[in-house]
Amino acid sequence: MVIGTLMVDKLFIIMFLRQSNVKNEDQYKALRREGASKEKAARIANTPDAGKKGGKAGKYEERTKKDLYQQAKSVGIEGRSKMNKAELIYALRNN
């Protein structure tokens, strides 16, 4: 019996969510519908404040290179140790 692609995708997402510890399943599903990769959607949905709005983060340009490096480290940007401040900002915005 052949299962349609949509059904397979839904089953995969359900299995993925059950196997992983995605903190905010609704946000994960919404991000996937918007085209985010599974990895990016899971990373965003697993942040401590997943699904909450009203962040108070300042502009990247106002942060120190050290702060940007720590942020890049927390989201898993590779090659961050060789990046200057402008490259860290670009990588964080396009990750």
N, C-alpha and C positions, 0 to 999 in steps of 0.2 A: 504494500500500500504506500503510495506517495503522499507525503505531507507537504502542503504548500510552503513556500519560502517564508511568508509572514508568520505562519504557525510555528515554523522551526525557530525563527528569530525570537518570538515570544517565549517559547520553551527554553531557549538558550538563556535569555535574560532572567527568567524565573530561576533556572538552575544556578546561574551565576550569582544571583542575589542570595540564594539559600546557602551557597558554598562560601561566599565571602561575607564580610561583616560590613556591608554598606550601611552607614548610619541613617541616610535619608534616601529611601528607595524611590520616593516620588520625584525628588530632585534628580536622581540618577536617570530615571526613565525619561524625564523631560529633557535633560541634556543629550541623551542618546537620540531622541526624536529630532532635536535641533542639529544633529550631525556631529556631536562630540565623540571622540574615540572612547572605547570602553575604559581605557586607562585614565583618560582625562576626566571622564564623567565620574568614575569611582573616586579619584583623588579629590575632586571638588565636593562630592557628596559625603566624603569622610572627614572633611575639615571639622574642627571642634564646634564651629558655629554654623554648620551646614543648614542652609535654608533660611537663615536669618538675614535681614536687610539692615541697612543703616550703618555700615562700617565707617569707622572714623580714620581710616588710613589716609595718610598724607600723600602728596604727589611723589612719585619716584625721584624726581629731580631734587626734591628737598631732603631726601635721605642720604646718609653717608654710604660710601662704597661698602663698608663693613656690613651695614644693615641690609643693603641690596644683596650682598654675597650670602648672608644668612637666609634671606628669603629664597634666593635661587637654590640654596642647599636644601631647604625644606620642601621645595616642589620638585627636586631631582633634576635640575638642569645640569647637563654634562659640560665639562670644559670651563666651568665657572671660575676656576682658579687662575686662568689665563686671560680672563676678560677684564676690560676697563669698565668704568662706571657706565658709560654710554652703551656698551655692549650688554652689560647686565640688565639695564633698563629695557633694551630691545628684546632680550631673551625672555624677561619676565612678562612683557606685554604680549609676546607672540607664542608663549608656551601653551 
